[in-house]
Amino acid sequence: MRTNVQKRNELLWGCAAIVAFLATLGSLIFSEVFLWVPCKYCWIQRIFMYALAWMLIVSHLRRQWISRWYIVPFVCAGGAFAAYHTYIQKSSIDPSKTTCQGEVSCYADYLNLFGWITIPMLALTAFVLIGICMALIKKEHMGIIGKDEMDGQHGT
């Protein structure tokens, strides 16, 4: 029988999976439906988010709770790129002084809701929400202990 803490942890993992799925779906809609071409930093953020979506969704559906330490590096790296992208997009930095040079400018502002919600800001929000979910999960109640973590013998 599952305890309340285990149920809460499963809910948090599921919420993280849903956030990653929605972020992935949103990025695909922006590029494939609206035909907005992603810039260099958007592609990098996509790489991290798409991987997160697969890891979180598959582990949640199979109830095989992979270690949060597989998730955290993707959240941190993707979040760092999203934060930097948001910063350069909202600041007055000279575009020639950034590392974002390519076919599509990282300064391109396809979406600007309320004057501050942009695509990199949405990505940053998703990475932060996933990170918060992972931080709130109590490891000792997920069945993730010691050698089992590497054997894939988590859950039922």
C-alpha positions as CSV (number, residue, x, y, z in Angstrom):
1,M,0.0,0.0,0.0
2,R,1.3,3.4,-0.9
3,T,1.7,6.1,1.7
4,N,0.6,9.7,1.4
5,V,4.2,10.7,0.8
6,Q,4.5,8.2,-2.1
7,K,1.3,9.5,-3.6
8,R,2.5,13.1,-3.3
9,N,5.8,12.2,-4.9
10,E,4.1,10.4,-7.8
11,L,1.9,13.5,-8.2
12,L,5.0,15.8,-8.3
13,W,6.7,13.5,-10.8
14,G,3.6,13.5,-12.9
15,C,3.3,17.3,-12.8
16,A,6.9,17.6,-13.9
17,A,6.2,15.2,-16.8
18,I,3.1,17.2,-17.8
19,V,5.1,20.5,-17.7
20,A,7.8,19.0,-19.9
21,F,5.3,17.5,-22.3
22,L,3.4,20.9,-22.6
23,A,6.7,22.7,-23.2
24,T,7.7,20.3,-25.9
25,L,4.3,20.5,-27.5
26,G,4.3,24.3,-27.4
27,S,7.7,24.5,-29.0
28,L,6.6,22.2,-31.8
29,I,3.4,24.2,-32.3
30,F,5.5,27.4,-32.5
31,S,7.8,26.0,-35.2
32,E,5.5,23.6,-37.1
33,V,2.1,25.4,-37.0
34,F,3.1,29.1,-36.7
35,L,6.3,28.4,-38.7
36,W,8.5,30.4,-36.3
37,V,12.1,29.4,-37.0
38,P,14.0,28.7,-33.7
39,C,17.2,30.5,-33.1
40,K,20.4,28.8,-31.9
41,Y,19.6,29.1,-28.1
42,C,16.0,27.9,-28.7
43,W,17.4,24.7,-30.3
44,I,19.7,24.2,-27.3
45,Q,16.8,24.6,-24.9
46,R,14.7,22.2,-27.0
47,I,17.4,19.5,-26.7
48,F,17.2,19.6,-23.0
49,M,13.4,19.9,-22.7
50,Y,12.7,17.1,-25.2
51,A,15.1,14.8,-23.3
52,L,13.4,15.8,-20.0
53,A,9.9,15.1,-21.5
54,W,10.9,11.5,-22.6
55,M,12.7,10.7,-19.3
56,L,9.9,12.0,-17.1
57,I,6.9,10.7,-19.1
58,V,8.3,7.2,-19.6
59,S,9.5,6.8,-16.0
60,H,6.1,8.1,-14.7
61,L,4.1,5.8,-16.9
62,R,6.2,2.7,-16.1
63,R,6.4,3.7,-12.4
64,Q,10.2,3.3,-12.6
65,W,11.4,6.3,-10.7
66,I,14.8,7.1,-12.1
67,S,17.0,9.2,-9.9
68,R,16.4,12.9,-9.8
69,W,20.1,13.3,-10.5
70,Y,19.4,12.2,-14.1
71,I,16.9,15.0,-14.4
72,V,18.6,17.8,-12.5
73,P,21.5,18.4,-15.0
74,F,19.1,18.8,-17.8
75,V,17.0,21.2,-15.8
76,C,20.0,23.3,-14.8
77,A,21.6,23.4,-18.2
78,G,18.4,24.1,-20.1
79,G,17.4,26.6,-17.5
80,A,20.7,28.4,-17.7
81,F,20.4,28.7,-21.5
82,A,16.8,29.9,-21.1
83,A,17.8,32.5,-18.5
84,Y,20.7,33.8,-20.7
85,H,18.5,33.9,-23.7
86,T,15.8,35.8,-21.8
87,Y,18.5,38.2,-20.5
88,I,20.0,39.0,-24.0
89,Q,16.5,39.3,-25.5
90,K,15.3,41.8,-22.8
91,S,18.5,43.8,-22.4
92,S,20.1,46.4,-24.6
93,I,23.2,44.3,-25.3
94,D,24.7,44.8,-28.8
95,P,23.8,41.6,-30.8
96,S,27.3,41.5,-32.2
97,K,28.7,41.0,-28.7
98,T,26.8,37.9,-27.9
99,T,27.4,34.3,-28.9
100,C,24.1,34.0,-30.7
101,Q,25.0,34.4,-34.4
102,G,23.1,32.5,-37.0
103,E,20.3,32.4,-39.6
104,V,17.7,33.5,-37.0
105,S,18.6,36.2,-34.4
106,C,18.2,35.3,-30.8
107,Y,16.7,38.8,-30.5
108,A,13.8,37.8,-32.6
109,D,10.7,38.3,-30.5
110,Y,7.9,36.2,-32.1
111,L,5.9,36.2,-28.9
112,N,5.7,39.1,-26.5
113,L,2.7,38.8,-24.2
114,F,2.1,41.7,-21.8
115,G,5.5,43.2,-22.8
116,W,7.6,40.6,-21.0
117,I,6.4,37.0,-21.6
118,T,8.6,35.6,-24.5
119,I,9.4,32.1,-25.7
120,P,12.7,32.0,-23.7
121,M,10.7,33.2,-20.6
122,L,8.2,30.3,-21.1
123,A,11.1,27.8,-21.4
124,L,12.7,29.2,-18.3
125,T,9.4,28.9,-16.4
126,A,9.1,25.3,-17.5
127,F,12.6,24.4,-16.4
128,V,12.0,26.1,-13.0
129,L,8.7,24.3,-12.4
130,I,10.3,21.0,-13.2
131,G,13.2,21.8,-10.9
132,I,10.8,22.7,-8.1
133,C,8.9,19.4,-8.5
134,M,12.2,17.5,-8.3
135,A,13.3,19.4,-5.2
136,L,10.0,18.6,-3.4
137,I,10.2,14.9,-4.0
138,K,11.3,13.0,-0.9
139,K,13.9,10.4,-2.2
140,E,13.6,8.0,0.7
141,H,9.9,7.4,-0.1
142,M,10.3,6.7,-3.8
143,G,11.9,3.3,-3.6
144,I,15.1,4.8,-4.8
145,I,17.9,3.5,-2.7
146,G,21.4,2.4,-3.2
147,K,22.2,-0.2,-5.9
148,D,18.6,-0.5,-7.0
149,E,18.8,2.9,-8.5
150,M,21.2,1.6,-11.2
151,D,19.3,-1.8,-11.7
152,G,16.0,-0.2,-12.7
153,Q,14.1,-2.0,-9.9
154,H,12.0,0.9,-8.8
155,G,8.3,0.9,-8.5
156,T,6.2,-2.2,-9.2
